[in-house]
Amino acid sequence: MTSEEDFARALRASADHAPEPPTELFALAAERRGRTRVRRRRTAGVSTLALVAAAGCALALLPDRSPATPTPAATPVGRASLPAILRSLLPTGGTVTEPQDTVPADPTLMTLLDYDDGHGPARVTVSLNRLATPIADATALQCPDTLAEPTTCQSTTRPDGSRLVTAVTTPRWGGDRYWSVMYAAPDGRMVAAVESTDGTPGQPAREQPPVTPERLLAIATSDAWRPAFDTLPVSTVPPAPPVDAAAVLAALRTALPAGATLDPGAEAQDTPGRARGTVSFAGRASQLTVTVEHGWQRGFPDDPATRFRNQSGGSSRYRQNPDGTRYFLQELQFPYPDVPQSTPGTQWITNALLPDGTMVTVKLWTYGPEYRITSEPGALDQQQLIDLATSPAWQHA
């Protein structure tokens, strides 16, 4: 049985057997992947956020929050205590090490450990966050887009209103593998657990993770994380309504440069706030995805503009337009472990915060032979990507 089948089976079981939350009672963008194993391990904690994005911890998917007085409870658990909690939840019999990576400064509580069962290590990352309630339409609880990498994802709403989202991302060419679980309680408490294994030249990533899918589910749904939520503010502002997918697609066609065409493909596009397709311009064709979220950071105690700049990670490409629009451009590299010394493919990501609080994320990449992402120029250049992400058309989607 494949790891994907294991995970699907575990998910089906989880709807009945995951611990019930108490009755008084869940992001960034990906960081550049390294060309070597050492570099990948140094950045794995941030790379994992490519999947934690679906858990509300990435730039385009951060939840709305506002200050609130915590409900009296046990002594709050801070970030420094999280590694010990995660260690206690990992399987016995393996080797657990705490990497030296620096966890990004962020209101999100996050910890990561490396676990080796004797057959190769995996990195396990857990992040705690809050979603604005009600959580039914939370952008953070959507399955990730599958256009760039094959992903198996399932979402389950349990009888008490809590949500479980599980995903397995598998590489096409022997690269890193990811398994993720998001558990969201009805009051907005969310735990995201992500496990990743490395793929290197001559040594593909493990297909069966050392921490089983069932155990990863148990980690995400464990009661041990409850005290840590007392350090996170509770939102008193409901989330902005999700943006209709058809409206995003229409705005995308409007915002593309003159002469560019978009083929949305035959697959139905009905995920709120998201559109994708093949964009063609000047004789070149590339894949493109867009996510749009109105009211980003509404109710959050920090100033959204400051928060946005901090999320750029000090990017030298961070800019602010005279009208107040803020944006930055990122370059992600996709190495190919099955082809030593090959040139990594390139994906461009533009994040924009518009004056009305609308967050826009645009991703573009170009396929070569065997659907490998190339480093060749795409259909849109960097300035055109910036113009696309900062278009006022998104404010009216």
Secondary structure in CASP SS format (residue, H / E / C, confidence):
PFRMAT SS
TARGET T0000
AUTHOR 0000-0000-0000
METHOD secondary structure of the structure
MODEL  1
M C 1.00
T C 1.00
S H 1.00
E H 1.00
E H 1.00
D H 1.00
F H 1.00
A H 1.00
R H 1.00
A H 1.00
L H 1.00
R H 1.00
A H 1.00
S H 1.00
A H 1.00
D H 1.00
H H 1.00
A C 1.00
P C 1.00
E C 1.00
P C 1.00
P C 1.00
T C 1.00
E C 1.00
L C 1.00
F C 1.00
A C 1.00
L C 1.00
A C 1.00
A C 1.00
E C 1.00
R C 1.00
R C 1.00
G C 1.00
R C 1.00
T C 1.00
R H 1.00
V H 1.00
R H 1.00
R H 1.00
R H 1.00
R H 1.00
T H 1.00
A H 1.00
G H 1.00
V H 1.00
S H 1.00
T C 1.00
L H 1.00
A H 1.00
L H 1.00
V H 1.00
A H 1.00
A H 1.00
A H 1.00
G C 1.00
C C 1.00
A C 1.00
L H 1.00
A H 1.00
L H 1.00
L C 1.00
P C 1.00
D C 1.00
R C 1.00
S C 1.00
P C 1.00
A C 1.00
T C 1.00
P C 1.00
T C 1.00
P C 1.00
A C 1.00
A C 1.00
T C 1.00
P C 1.00
V C 1.00
G C 1.00
R H 1.00
A H 1.00
S H 1.00
L H 1.00
P H 1.00
A H 1.00
I H 1.00
L H 1.00
R H 1.00
S H 1.00
L H 1.00
L C 1.00
P C 1.00
T C 1.00
G C 1.00
G C 1.00
T E 1.00
V E 1.00
T E 1.00
E C 1.00
P C 1.00
Q C 1.00
D C 1.00
T C 1.00
V C 1.00
P C 1.00
A C 1.00
D C 1.00
P C 1.00
T C 1.00
L E 1.00
M E 1.00
T E 1.00
L E 1.00
L E 1.00
D E 1.00
Y E 1.00
D E 1.00
D C 1.00
G C 1.00
H C 1.00
G C 1.00
P E 1.00
A E 1.00
R E 1.00
V E 1.00
T E 1.00
V E 1.00
S E 1.00
L E 1.00
N E 1.00
R E 1.00
L C 1.00
A C 1.00
T C 1.00
P C 1.00
I C 1.00
A C 1.00
D C 1.00
A C 1.00
T H 1.00
A H 1.00
L H 1.00
Q C 1.00
C C 1.00
P C 1.00
D C 1.00
T C 1.00
L C 1.00
A C 1.00
E C 1.00
P C 1.00
T E 1.00
T E 1.00
C E 1.00
Q E 1.00
S E 1.00
T E 1.00
T E 1.00
R C 1.00
P C 1.00
D C 1.00
G C 1.00
S C 1.00
R E 1.00
L E 1.00
V E 1.00
T E 1.00
A E 1.00
V E 1.00
T E 1.00
T C 1.00
P C 1.00
R C 1.00
W C 1.00
G C 1.00
G C 1.00
D C 1.00
R E 1.00
Y E 1.00
W E 1.00
S E 1.00
V E 1.00
M E 1.00
Y E 1.00
A E 1.00
A C 1.00
P C 1.00
D C 1.00
G C 1.00
R E 1.00
M E 1.00
V E 1.00
A E 1.00
A E 1.00
V E 1.00
E E 1.00
S E 1.00
T E 1.00
D C 1.00
G C 1.00
T E 1.00
P C 1.00
G C 1.00
Q E 1.00
P C 1.00
A C 1.00
R C 1.00
E C 1.00
Q C 1.00
P C 1.00
P C 1.00
V C 1.00
T C 1.00
P H 1.00
E H 1.00
R H 1.00
L H 1.00
L H 1.00
A H 1.00
I H 1.00
A H 1.00
T C 1.00
S C 1.00
D H 1.00
A H 1.00
W H 1.00
R H 1.00
P H 1.00
A H 1.00
F H 1.00
D H 1.00
T H 1.00
L C 1.00
P C 1.00
V C 1.00
S C 1.00
T C 1.00
V C 1.00
P C 1.00
P C 1.00
A C 1.00
P C 1.00
P C 1.00
V C 1.00
D C 1.00
A H 1.00
A H 1.00
A H 1.00
V H 1.00
L H 1.00
A H 1.00
A H 1.00
L H 1.00
R H 1.00
T H 1.00
A H 1.00
L C 1.00
P C 1.00
A C 1.00
G C 1.00
A C 1.00
T E 1.00
L E 1.00
D E 1.00
P C 1.00
G C 1.00
A C 1.00
E C 1.00
A C 1.00
Q C 1.00
D C 1.00
T C 1.00
P C 1.00
G C 1.00
R E 1.00
A E 1.00
R E 1.00
G E 1.00
T E 1.00
V E 1.00
S E 1.00
F E 1.00
A C 1.00
G C 1.00
R E 1.00
A E 1.00
S E 1.00
Q E 1.00
L E 1.00
T E 1.00
V E 1.00
T E 1.00
V E 1.00
E E 1.00
H C 1.00
G C 1.00
W C 1.00
Q C 1.00
R C 1.00
G C 1.00
F C 1.00
P C 1.00
D C 1.00
D C 1.00
P H 1.00
A H 1.00
T H 1.00
R H 1.00
F H 1.00
R H 1.00
N H 1.00
Q H 1.00
S C 1.00
G C 1.00
G C 1.00
S C 1.00
S C 1.00
R C 1.00
Y C 1.00
R E 1.00
Q E 1.00
N C 1.00
P C 1.00
D C 1.00
G C 1.00
T C 1.00
R E 1.00
Y E 1.00
F E 1.00
L E 1.00
Q E 1.00
E E 1.00
L E 1.00
Q E 1.00
F E 1.00
P C 1.00
Y C 1.00
P C 1.00
D C 1.00
V C 1.00
P C 1.00
Q C 1.00
S C 1.00
T C 1.00
P C 1.00
G E 1.00
T E 1.00
Q E 1.00
W E 1.00
I E 1.00
T E 1.00
N E 1.00
A E 1.00
L E 1.00
L C 1.00
P C 1.00
D C 1.00
G C 1.00
T C 1.00
M E 1.00
V E 1.00
T E 1.00
V E 1.00
K E 1.00
L E 1.00
W E 1.00
T C 1.00
Y E 1.00
G C 1.00
P H 1.00
E H 1.00
Y H 1.00
R C 1.00
I E 1.00
T C 1.00
S C 1.00
E C 1.00
P C 1.00
G C 1.00
A C 1.00
L C 1.00
D C 1.00
Q H 1.00
Q H 1.00
Q H 1.00
L H 1.00
I H 1.00
D H 1.00
L H 1.00
A H 1.00
T C 1.00
S C 1.00
P H 1.00
A H 1.00
W H 1.00
Q H 1.00
H H 1.00
A C 1.00
END
